[in-house]
Amino acid sequence: MSAAAGGPVTARPARAAEQAEVCWFDTREVTLGPADLASLDARETARAAAFVFPADRHRYQVAHVMLRRVLAGHLGTEPGRLTFGRQPCPACGGPSGRPVLAGPRAVPARGDDPPGTPRGADDAWPASRQAPSRTPAGEGGEPGGGEPGLSFSLARSGEAVAIAVAAAPVGIDVERQASGCVCSLASAMHDDDDALVRAMPEPERHLAVIRWWVRAEAVLKCTGTGIAHGMDAFPVLGGPAPGRVPPGPAPPAAPDAPGWAAAAGCSFAALPAPDGYQAALALPGPRPIRYQQGSGGR
């Protein structure tokens, strides 16, 4: 989970439609130079400057510099030439939908966190709050500043940054293990997940709550709705629903078995994550979850 910023940007082949590319970064292993910081837009620069603690500012900067480098690597352009906007929320039509590549001089994206986003006391968990994006159509039906169908999702928590890129909508989430008890969040779950979690002893219950969060948020990022409208519309802690995941190799035992969130129309699975973190990836439709390790835009 490491990368260095800087270096040439070269175009990479498009991703296969049935899989995502996942890139991991450790913010402690990334050194940002003036050119890297100059690639951020005015909104990102202002957001970074608002952080009180330098470590938090660095984490934010690494996440957004590396997102630009990963996307620029796919598009064969320079990171600083990318601009972002937001689609309307599919649930309410508000301006908090998924961030998108918007083309030159587009309206900048809003901040990471919609109003009311819950956070831990130390801002460590939950801390990643970005919906996925898909390249919108521009004038004349051409993609707005990017490759047709290029979608992405960014998550960050603690020192970990995870970026997913796919040819279809995609959602990724990563969360650092919370230092305090998070079991009270069970009340925000779907009833099926709530019943499973409440029957567990500690520390299994604590870990299951975080597992629920990353799966549910990955699904909601994939749909573009985000967490502002609640996370209890579908269960994510049980096994796959019979007949809803295409035939294939037998899935591993829970908690890593692929699942299907019927209410959201997405499949999801746990991702291997650094020690002390949990992560999940979601893609649309009933499908096996496939992904490949990305090069981080290098």
Long-range contacts (C-beta under 8 A, 24 or more apart in sequence): 1-25, 1-26, 1-29, 1-160, 1-274, 2-26, 2-29, 2-30, 3-29, 3-30, 3-66, 3-296, 3-297, 3-298, 4-29, 4-30, 4-31, 4-298, 5-30, 5-31, 5-32, 5-33, 5-36, 5-62, 5-65, 5-66, 5-69, 6-33, 6-35, 6-36, 7-298, 9-69, 9-72, 9-73, 9-76, 9-77, 9-78, 9-79, 9-297, 10-73, 10-76, 11-73, 11-74, 11-75, 11-76, 12-73, 12-74, 12-295, 14-74, 14-147, 14-167, 15-74, 15-165, 15-166, 15-167, 16-167, 17-149, 17-167, 17-168, 18-287, 18-290, 19-166, 19-290, 19-291, 19-292, 20-164, 20-165, 20-166, 20-170, 20-172, 20-281, 20-283, 20-290, 20-291, 20-292, 21-164, 21-165, 21-166, 21-291, 21-292, 21-293, 21-294, 22-162, 22-163, 22-164, 22-172, 22-271, 22-281, 22-291, 22-292, 22-293, 22-294, 23-66, 23-70, 23-162, 23-163, 23-164, 23-165, 23-293, 23-294, 23-295, 23-296, 23-297, 24-160, 24-161, 24-162, 24-274, 24-293, 25-62, 25-63, 25-66, 25-160, 25-161, 25-162, 25-163, 25-296, 26-159, 26-160, 26-161, 26-274, 27-58, 27-59, 27-62, 27-63, 27-156, 27-159, 27-160, 27-161, 28-159, 30-62, 30-65, 30-66, 32-58, 32-61, 32-62, 32-65, 36-61, 36-65, 36-79, 37-61, 37-65, 38-80, 39-65, 39-68, 39-78, 39-79, 39-80, 40-64, 40-65, 40-68, 40-80, 41-83, 41-84, 41-108, 42-108, 43-108, 43-109, 43-110, 43-111, 47-111, 47-112, 56-123, 59-156, 59-158, 59-159, 59-161, 60-156, 62-161, 63-154, 63-156, 63-161, 64-154, 66-161, 66-163, 66-296, 66-297, 67-152, 67-154, 67-163, 68-297, 69-296, 69-297, 69-298, 70-152, 70-163, 70-165, 70-294, 70-296, 70-297, 71-101, 71-146, 71-150, 71-152, 71-165, 71-297, 72-297, 73-295, 73-297, 73-298, 74-147, 74-150, 74-165, 75-146, 75-147, 75-150, 79-297, 82-145, 82-146, 83-108, 83-145, 84-108, 84-109, 84-133, 85-109, 85-136, 86-110, 87-133, 87-134, 87-136, 87-224, 89-224, 89-225, 89-226, 89-228, 89-229, 90-223, 90-224, 90-225, 91-225, 91-229, 92-229, 96-131, 96-226, 96-228, 97-131, 97-224, 97-225, 97-226, 98-131, 98-132, 98-133, 98-134, 98-169, 98-221, 98-224, 98-226, 99-130, 99-131, 99-132, 99-133, 99-154, 100-133, 100-134, 100-135, 100-136, 100-144, 101-133, 101-135, 101-136, 101-144, 101-145, 101-146, 101-150, 101-152, 102-136, 102-144, 102-145, 103-138, 103-144, 103-145, 103-146, 104-145, 106-144, 106-145, 114-226, 114-227, 114-228, 115-228, 116-228, 117-227, 117-228, 120-178, 120-179, 120-180, 120-182, 121-180, 122-179, 124-157, 124-158, 124-176, 124-178, 124-179, 125-157, 125-158, 125-175, 125-176, 125-177, 125-178, 125-182, 125-210, 126-157, 126-175, 126-213, 126-217, 127-156, 127-157, 127-158, 127-175, 127-176, 128-154, 128-155, 128-156, 128-157, 128-162, 128-173, 128-174, 128-175, 128-217, 129-226, 129-227, 130-154, 130-155, 130-221, 131-171, 131-220, 131-221, 131-224, 131-225, 131-226, 132-164, 132-169, 132-170, 132-171, 132-172, 132-221, 132-222, 132-224, 134-169, 153-218, 153-221, 153-222, 155-221, 155-279, 157-277, 158-276, 158-277, 160-273, 160-274, 160-277, 162-271, 162-273, 162-279, 163-294, 164-281, 164-291, 165-294, 166-283, 168-283, 168-284, 169-222, 169-223, 169-224, 169-283, 169-284, 170-221, 170-222, 170-281, 170-282, 170-283, 171-217, 171-218, 171-219, 171-220, 171-221, 171-222, 171-223, 171-266, 171-281, 171-282, 171-283, 172-218, 172-221, 172-271, 172-279, 172-280, 172-281, 172-282, 173-213, 173-214, 173-215, 173-217, 173-218, 173-221, 173-279, 173-280, 174-214, 174-271, 174-273, 174-277, 174-278, 174-279, 175-210, 175-213, 175-214, 175-277, 175-278, 175-279, 176-276, 176-277, 177-207, 177-210, 177-276, 177-277, 177-278, 178-206, 178-210, 181-206, 182-206, 182-209, 182-210, 183-209, 185-209, 185-212, 185-213, 188-230, 188-231, 188-232, 189-216, 189-231, 189-232, 189-235, 190-232, 190-233, 190-234, 190-235, 190-236, 191-232, 191-235, 192-235, 192-237, 192-238, 193-235, 193-236, 193-237, 193-238, 196-237, 196-238, 197-237, 207-278, 208-237, 208-255, 210-278, 211-237, 211-255, 211-270, 211-278, 211-280, 212-236, 212-237, 214-270, 214-278, 214-279, 214-280, 215-259, 215-268, 215-270, 215-280, 215-282, 216-261, 217-280, 218-268, 218-280, 218-281, 218-282, 219-261, 219-264, 219-266, 219-268, 219-282, 220-264, 221-282, 222-264, 222-266, 222-268, 222-282, 222-283, 222-284, 223-264, 223-265, 223-266, 223-284, 225-264, 233-263, 233-264, 234-261, 234-262, 234-263, 234-264, 235-261, 236-261, 236-268, 244-286, 245-286, 245-287, 245-288, 246-286, 246-287, 246-288, 248-288, 258-288, 258-289, 260-286
